[in-house]
Amino acid sequence: MAAEAQQQIAFEEPPDFFEVGSEEPGLRIYLRYDLFRALDEYAVRDTSRELAALLVGQVHEGGQGGGNCIVVEDAIEVGVADEREGRFSPRVWQHARRVARTRYANKVIVGWYHTHPGTGLDLSQEEREVHKTFFPEAWQVMYVVDPVSRDRNFYRQQESRLGGVRGFRIFGKETSNFKEKPASAAPQAAPPAAQAKEEGLRERYLERSLEKIMRAQRRPPLRPVDLLIILLLLINLLAMMLRPAPVAKVDMSQVTGPMGRMSNEVNRIGKRVEALERHLKDLQVLDEQIAQPTPDASATPGMSSTPEVGIAPAEGSKEIHEHLVKEGDTLSLIAEKYYGPSGSSLVGALAKYNKLRGNEIFPGDTLKIPSRDHLP
């Protein structure tokens, strides 16, 4: 294959061409007009079976605008065997290559031609394997024609897979830009001499084929898979429109949790403030009583300068007295009343015995007075 690629001759790209489709990035394919007609007639001659041919021409790398330029000039018929024998055997390709080297010594094999009578342009796995095995060069192409639907296109190797090109160019309808006269096409592919009327009919057929190619490139027909995609999109759109809106569920625990804890803390502080206010009020009453002058003996009973003396249970006794807290009572006065002068430790022990929070007491509370040795 490398030796064939070295046999290319210098050339200039044909100026007299018309574009079918749009230009393919990195590759320009030129198909000689006479060969286009010959291959088209060759395809419609027998639509009961597939036909194949070897394509020869020239390859130029880095032509105008960069990329590769392929000029398809002639074709050599290749036999397609029966399915049971394998349609494309190495023997038929070897024979076609020997013919190409003899008949077109100054040209290279640029690809191959294959017909799909009534089956469209989709490639089979066998065709992909044939192209990969016998036409491994990146610039070698495949020209597929469906003579029934009159569709045709070139295929090229793109990212390790054969894919259809966007367009190609047909040249030489009026004149030829090549110095040497193009050789005839595949055996039985060149149009035979016919009357002027028959030639005109063929010319009209080819013109309509070209117009159909150009229309198809501008506005590709809808395929079944395209219709299926459109149907699925419509179904999805209807499902989205008819689906009821989901009920929004908002988790407020992250908000209500801290708010609840804050509310409890505020209530607790409020209660402590109320207790503190009562205690301050009691202290104020006590201060007022202390500030009063000492009454004489004729004063009202119970209002003495010394605390009222109570009787605590004797030591060792399990008896417990109860004391009802009145206005002006404090824990230290109650401890002094029952146990005599005492320090803060005895007051704290009495508070601990009654399970008080600090030394706070309020009128109406009942304190338990045990014997002194039972205080903690």
C-alpha positions as CSV (number, residue, x, y, z in Angstrom):
1,M,0.0,0.0,0.0
2,A,2.9,2.4,0.8
3,A,4.5,1.6,-2.7
4,E,1.1,2.5,-4.3
5,A,1.0,5.8,-2.4
6,Q,4.4,6.7,-3.8
7,Q,3.2,6.4,-7.4
8,Q,1.1,9.5,-7.3
9,I,1.9,12.3,-9.7
10,A,1.9,16.0,-9.3
11,F,-1.4,17.7,-10.1
12,E,-3.5,20.7,-9.5
13,E,-6.9,20.5,-8.0
14,P,-9.6,20.7,-10.7
15,P,-11.0,24.2,-10.9
16,D,-14.2,23.3,-12.8
17,F,-16.3,21.5,-10.2
18,F,-19.6,21.9,-8.3
19,E,-20.0,21.1,-4.6
20,V,-22.4,18.3,-3.5
21,G,-23.2,19.1,0.1
22,S,-20.6,21.0,2.1
23,E,-16.8,20.8,2.2
24,E,-15.5,18.0,4.4
25,P,-12.9,19.3,7.0
26,G,-9.4,18.0,6.3
27,L,-10.4,16.1,3.1
28,R,-11.5,17.1,-0.4
29,I,-12.9,14.4,-2.6
30,Y,-13.1,15.0,-6.4
31,L,-15.2,12.5,-8.5
32,R,-14.7,12.7,-12.3
33,Y,-18.1,13.4,-13.9
34,D,-17.7,10.7,-16.6
35,L,-16.9,8.2,-13.9
36,F,-19.9,9.4,-11.8
37,R,-22.2,8.7,-14.8
38,A,-20.6,5.3,-15.5
39,L,-20.9,4.1,-11.9
40,D,-24.5,5.3,-11.8
41,E,-25.4,3.4,-14.9
42,Y,-23.4,0.4,-13.7
43,A,-25.4,0.4,-10.5
44,V,-28.9,0.5,-12.1
45,R,-28.0,-2.1,-14.7
46,D,-28.6,-4.9,-12.2
47,T,-30.4,-4.1,-9.0
48,S,-30.9,-7.7,-8.0
49,R,-27.5,-8.1,-6.5
50,E,-24.6,-6.0,-5.0
51,L,-21.8,-4.8,-7.2
52,A,-18.3,-3.6,-6.3
53,A,-15.3,-1.9,-7.9
54,L,-11.9,-0.7,-7.1
55,L,-11.4,3.1,-7.3
56,V,-8.1,4.5,-8.6
57,G,-6.9,8.1,-8.9
58,Q,-4.5,10.5,-7.2
59,V,-3.8,11.5,-3.6
60,H,-2.3,14.8,-2.7
61,E,-1.4,15.7,0.9
62,G,-1.5,19.3,2.1
63,G,-3.3,20.7,-0.9
64,Q,-5.1,24.0,-1.0
65,G,-6.3,24.9,2.4
66,G,-4.4,22.0,4.0
67,G,-5.5,18.4,4.5
68,N,-5.7,15.6,1.9
69,C,-7.1,15.8,-1.6
70,I,-8.4,12.7,-3.3
71,V,-9.2,12.6,-7.0
72,V,-11.2,9.6,-8.1
73,E,-10.7,9.0,-11.8
74,D,-11.3,5.4,-12.8
75,A,-12.7,2.1,-11.5
76,I,-12.0,-1.6,-11.9
77,E,-14.9,-4.1,-11.4
78,V,-14.6,-6.6,-8.5
79,G,-16.7,-9.7,-8.3
80,V,-19.0,-10.2,-5.3
81,A,-19.3,-13.9,-4.4
82,D,-22.2,-15.7,-2.9
83,E,-23.0,-15.4,0.8
84,R,-22.0,-19.0,1.4
85,E,-18.5,-18.5,-0.2
86,G,-17.9,-15.1,1.5
87,R,-18.7,-12.1,-0.6
88,F,-15.3,-10.4,-0.5
89,S,-12.4,-12.8,-0.6
90,P,-8.7,-11.7,-0.6
91,R,-8.4,-13.4,-4.0
92,V,-10.7,-10.9,-5.8
93,W,-9.0,-7.9,-4.3
94,Q,-5.5,-9.3,-5.2
95,H,-6.7,-9.7,-8.8
96,A,-8.1,-6.2,-9.0
97,R,-4.9,-4.7,-7.6
98,R,-2.8,-6.5,-10.3
99,V,-5.1,-5.1,-12.9
100,A,-4.8,-1.6,-11.4
101,R,-1.0,-1.8,-11.4
102,T,-0.9,-2.9,-15.0
103,R,-3.6,-0.6,-16.4
104,Y,-3.1,2.5,-14.2
105,A,0.6,2.4,-13.3
106,N,0.7,6.2,-12.5
107,K,-2.3,6.1,-10.2
108,V,-2.9,4.8,-6.7
109,I,-5.8,2.9,-5.2
110,V,-7.9,5.5,-3.4
111,G,-10.7,3.2,-2.2
112,W,-13.6,1.1,-3.4
113,Y,-17.2,1.3,-4.7
114,H,-20.2,-0.8,-3.5
115,T,-23.9,-0.8,-4.3
116,H,-26.8,-1.3,-1.8
117,P,-29.8,-2.0,-4.0
118,G,-32.8,-0.8,-2.0
119,T,-31.1,-1.1,1.4
120,G,-30.0,2.5,2.0
121,L,-26.5,3.7,2.7
122,D,-26.0,2.2,6.1
123,L,-22.8,0.1,6.3
124,S,-22.7,-3.5,7.4
125,Q,-20.1,-4.9,9.8
126,E,-18.7,-7.0,6.9
127,E,-18.1,-3.9,4.9
128,R,-16.4,-2.2,7.8
129,E,-14.1,-5.2,8.2
130,V,-13.3,-5.2,4.4
131,H,-12.4,-1.6,4.5
132,K,-10.2,-2.0,7.6
133,T,-8.4,-5.0,6.1
134,F,-7.9,-4.1,2.5
135,F,-8.0,-0.2,2.6
136,P,-6.2,0.7,5.9
137,E,-4.9,4.1,4.8
138,A,-6.6,7.0,6.5
139,W,-7.2,8.8,3.2
140,Q,-8.8,5.8,1.4
141,V,-12.5,6.1,0.9
142,M,-15.6,4.1,0.2
143,Y,-18.3,5.2,-2.3
144,V,-21.7,3.7,-1.7
145,V,-24.7,3.9,-4.1
146,D,-28.3,2.8,-3.7
147,P,-29.6,2.6,-7.2
148,V,-33.2,2.1,-6.1
149,S,-33.5,5.2,-3.9
150,R,-30.8,7.0,-5.9
151,D,-28.8,7.9,-2.8
152,R,-25.1,8.0,-2.7
153,N,-22.2,9.2,-0.5
154,F,-18.5,8.8,0.3
155,Y,-17.3,7.3,3.6
156,R,-14.0,7.9,5.3
157,Q,-12.1,6.6,8.3
158,Q,-12.8,9.0,11.3
159,E,-11.6,8.1,14.8
160,S,-11.3,4.4,14.0
161,R,-14.7,4.2,12.4
162,L,-16.2,4.7,9.0
163,G,-18.4,7.7,8.8
164,G,-20.2,9.5,6.0
165,V,-18.6,12.8,4.7
166,R,-20.5,16.1,4.5
167,G,-20.0,16.4,0.8
168,F,-17.8,15.9,-2.2
169,R,-17.0,17.6,-5.6
170,I,-17.8,16.5,-9.1
171,F,-15.5,17.8,-11.7
172,G,-14.8,17.6,-15.5
173,K,-18.4,17.9,-16.7
174,E,-17.2,20.4,-19.5
175,T,-13.4,20.0,-19.6
176,S,-10.7,18.0,-17.9
177,N,-7.9,19.7,-15.9
178,F,-5.6,16.7,-16.3
179,K,-3.0,16.4,-19.1
180,E,-3.5,12.7,-19.7
181,K,-6.8,11.5,-21.0
182,P,-8.7,9.5,-18.3
183,A,-8.9,5.8,-18.8
184,S,-12.3,4.1,-19.2
185,A,-14.2,3.0,-16.1
186,A,-14.9,-0.5,-14.9
187,P,-15.6,-3.2,-17.5
188,Q,-19.2,-2.9,-18.6
189,A,-19.5,0.4,-16.7
190,A,-18.7,2.8,-19.5
191,P,-21.9,3.9,-21.3
192,P,-22.2,2.2,-24.7
193,A,-22.7,4.2,-27.9
194,A,-26.4,4.9,-28.3
195,Q,-28.7,7.1,-30.1
196,A,-29.0,10.8,-29.3
197,K,-32.4,10.3,-27.7
198,E,-31.2,7.6,-25.3
199,E,-28.2,9.7,-24.5
200,G,-30.5,12.7,-23.6
201,L,-32.6,10.5,-21.4
202,R,-29.5,9.3,-19.5
203,E,-28.3,12.9,-19.2
204,R,-31.6,13.9,-17.7
205,Y,-31.5,11.0,-15.3
206,L,-28.0,12.0,-14.1
207,E,-29.1,15.6,-13.7
208,R,-32.0,14.6,-11.6
209,S,-29.8,12.4,-9.5
210,L,-27.4,15.3,-8.9
211,E,-30.3,17.5,-7.9
212,K,-31.6,14.9,-5.5
213,I,-28.1,14.6,-3.9
214,M,-27.9,18.3,-3.4
215,R,-31.4,18.5,-1.9
216,A,-30.7,15.6,0.4
217,Q,-27.5,17.4,1.6
218,R,-29.4,20.6,2.2
219,R,-32.4,19.0,3.9
220,P,-31.7,15.4,5.0
221,P,-34.8,13.2,5.1
222,L,-36.3,12.1,8.4
223,R,-35.2,8.6,9.4
224,P,-37.3,6.2,11.6
225,V,-34.9,6.8,14.5
226,D,-35.5,10.6,14.2
227,L,-39.2,10.1,14.4
228,L,-38.7,7.8,17.5
229,I,-36.6,10.5,19.2
230,I,-39.3,13.2,18.5
231,L,-42.0,10.9,19.8
232,L,-40.0,10.2,23.0
233,L,-39.4,13.9,23.5
234,L,-43.1,14.7,23.2
235,I,-44.0,11.9,25.6
236,N,-41.5,13.2,28.1
237,L,-42.8,16.8,27.7
238,L,-46.4,15.7,28.3
239,A,-45.4,13.6,31.4
240,M,-43.7,16.7,32.8
241,M,-46.7,18.9,32.2
242,L,-49.3,16.5,33.6
243,R,-47.3,15.3,36.6
244,P,-48.7,16.9,39.8
245,A,-46.4,19.2,41.6
246,P,-44.8,17.5,44.6
247,V,-45.8,18.7,48.1
248,A,-42.9,20.7,49.5
249,K,-41.8,19.3,52.9
250,V,-39.5,21.6,54.8
251,D,-37.6,20.3,57.8
252,M,-38.0,23.0,60.4
253,S,-36.3,21.0,63.2
254,Q,-33.1,22.9,62.7
255,V,-35.0,26.2,63.3
256,T,-37.6,25.2,65.9
257,G,-35.1,23.2,68.0
258,P,-32.8,26.2,68.9
259,M,-35.9,28.4,69.3
260,G,-37.5,26.0,71.7
261,R,-34.3,25.8,73.8
262,M,-34.0,29.6,73.8
263,S,-37.6,29.9,74.9
264,N,-37.0,27.5,77.8
265,E,-33.9,29.4,78.8
266,V,-35.8,32.7,78.8
267,N,-38.5,31.2,81.0
268,R,-35.9,29.8,83.4
269,I,-34.2,33.2,83.7
270,G,-37.6,34.8,84.2
271,K,-38.4,32.6,87.1
272,R,-35.0,33.3,88.6
273,V,-35.5,37.0,88.3
274,E,-38.9,36.7,90.0
275,A,-37.4,34.8,92.8
276,L,-34.6,37.3,93.1
277,E,-37.2,40.1,93.2
278,R,-39.0,38.4,96.1
279,H,-35.8,37.8,97.9
280,L,-34.8,41.5,97.5
281,K,-38.2,42.5,98.8
282,D,-37.8,40.3,101.8
283,L,-34.4,41.8,102.5
284,Q,-35.9,45.2,102.2
285,V,-38.5,44.3,104.9
286,L,-35.7,42.9,107.1
287,D,-33.7,46.0,106.8
288,E,-36.7,48.1,107.8
289,Q,-37.3,45.9,110.8
290,I,-33.6,46.2,111.9
291,A,-33.7,49.9,111.4
292,Q,-36.6,50.3,113.9
293,P,-35.8,51.4,117.5
294,T,-35.6,48.8,120.2
295,P,-39.0,48.6,122.0
296,D,-39.2,48.7,125.8
297,A,-40.7,46.1,128.0
298,S,-44.2,47.4,127.4
299,A,-43.8,46.9,123.7
300,T,-45.8,44.4,121.8
301,P,-44.8,40.7,122.6
302,G,-42.7,38.9,119.9
303,M,-41.0,42.1,118.7
304,S,-37.7,41.8,120.5
305,S,-34.2,42.8,119.4
306,T,-33.0,39.3,119.6
307,P,-34.3,36.5,117.4
308,E,-37.0,34.3,118.6
309,V,-35.6,31.2,120.3
310,G,-36.9,27.9,119.1
311,I,-36.4,24.4,120.4
312,A,-34.4,22.0,118.2
313,P,-34.6,18.3,118.8
314,A,-32.1,17.0,121.2
315,E,-28.9,15.5,119.9
316,G,-29.2,11.9,119.1
317,S,-33.0,12.3,118.6
318,K,-34.5,11.3,115.3
319,E,-37.3,13.8,115.9
320,I,-37.7,16.5,113.2
321,H,-39.4,19.8,113.8
322,E,-41.0,21.9,111.1
323,H,-40.7,25.6,110.7
324,L,-43.1,27.7,108.6
325,V,-41.2,30.5,106.9
326,K,-42.7,33.9,107.5
327,E,-42.1,37.4,106.2
328,G,-38.6,38.6,107.3
329,D,-37.2,35.1,107.9
330,T,-33.8,34.2,106.5
331,L,-32.0,31.0,106.7
332,S,-29.3,32.4,109.0
333,L,-32.0,33.7,111.4
334,I,-33.8,30.4,111.5
335,A,-30.5,28.5,112.1
336,E,-29.6,30.9,115.0
337,K,-33.2,30.5,116.3
338,Y,-32.9,26.7,116.6
339,Y,-29.2,26.1,117.1
340,G,-28.0,29.3,118.6
341,P,-25.3,31.5,117.2
342,S,-23.8,29.6,114.3
343,G,-21.5,30.2,111.4
344,S,-22.1,29.9,107.7
345,S,-21.2,26.2,107.8
346,L,-24.3,25.4,109.9
347,V,-26.5,27.6,107.7
348,G,-25.2,25.7,104.6
349,A,-25.8,22.4,106.3
350,L,-29.4,23.3,107.1
351,A,-29.9,24.4,103.5
352,K,-28.3,21.2,102.2
353,Y,-30.6,19.1,104.5
354,N,-33.6,20.9,103.1
355,K,-32.3,20.5,99.5
356,L,-32.3,24.3,98.9
357,R,-30.7,26.0,96.0
358,G,-28.4,28.4,97.7
359,N,-29.9,30.1,100.8
360,E,-33.1,31.3,99.2
361,I,-36.3,30.7,101.2
362,F,-39.7,32.3,100.7
363,P,-42.7,33.0,103.0
364,G,-44.9,29.9,103.1
365,D,-42.0,27.4,102.7
366,T,-41.7,24.7,105.4
367,L,-38.2,23.8,106.6
368,K,-37.3,20.6,108.4
369,I,-35.3,21.2,111.6
370,P,-33.4,18.0,112.7
371,S,-31.1,17.6,115.7
372,R,-27.8,19.3,115.3
373,D,-25.9,16.0,114.9
374,H,-28.1,15.0,112.0
375,L,-27.1,18.0,109.9
376,P,-24.8,17.0,107.1
